Amino acid sequence: MMLAEEVSELWKWPNFLLLAGLLGYMIKKHVPALLSSRSQQIREGLEAGEKAKAEADARAAAVDAKMANLDREIAELRAGAKADLEREADRIRREATAELSRIEQHTAMEIVSLGKQARLELRQHAAALAMDLAEQKIRGRMTPEVHATLLGNFEGDMSARNQGGLTQ
């Protein structure tokens, strides 16, 4: 039995060496490609991380620059808004002045027109009063004798006209 054990022990070493050789061959064949692709993935990850860090740093710098300029930009916006407000107020003042001038001219023309109309009405009223007064004076002086004389004169004038009109 001893011999069988020794033979079996003897075959263990060549089997081990054969197995170790095959494992070594397989590792040598596949591990470099595996390690190479893993190294490439790690490098790409590091490059992406560095790129992301650079972008984040650039964004942070831009935000810092904006923050630094924020007070100046706010001051510029306020100054611009104030200038716009002053321009708008000036425009409104000019328009109000022009509108007020137009209203004053219109009012002056209306006053002149109303004055002319009032004078015309006053003249008409004065003429009506004068006619009424003249009528009252004539009626007060009108006696039956004066009335008869006026009618007689009127009839004479009419008949003279009729006769003169027929002969022409």
Residue, then its C-alpha position, 0 to 999 in steps of 0.5 A: m500500500m505504500l507503493a500505491e501511496e507513493v505512486s499516487e504522491l508522485w502523480k500529485w506533483p505533476n498534476f499540480l504543476l500541470l494545473a498551476g501551469l494551466l492556471g498561469y497560462m489562463i491568467k497570463k492570457h486573460v488578466p492583462a486584458l482585464l486589468s488593461s480595460r479596468s485601468q482604462q475605465i479607472r483612467e476615464g473615470l478620473e478624467a471625467g471627475e477632473k473635467a467635472k471638477a474643472e467645470a464646477d470650479a469654472r461655474a463657482a468662479a462665474v458665480d463668484a464673479k457675478m456675486a462680486n458684480l451684483d452690487r454694481e449691477i443692482a446700482e446700474l439697474r437702479a440708476g437706469a430705472k431712475a433715469d427711465l422714471e425721470r424721462e417718463a415724468d418729464r414726458i408726462r409733464r410735457e404732455a400735461t403742459a401741452e394739454l393744458s395749453r390746448i385746453e386754455q386755447h379752447t377755453a379762450m376761444e369759447i369765451v370769445s364765442l360766448g362773448k360774441q353770442a352774449r353781445l348779439e343776444l344783448r343787441q337783439h334784446a335791446a332792439a326788442l326793448a327799443m321796439d316795445l318802447a317805440e310802440q308804447k310811445i306811438r300808442g301813447r301819442m296815438t289819438p283818434e285824430v292822429h289815427a284818422t290822419l295816418l289812415g288818410n295819408f296811407e290811403g292817399d299814398m296807395s291810390a297814388r301808387n295804383q294810379g301811377g302804376l296803371t299809367q306806367 
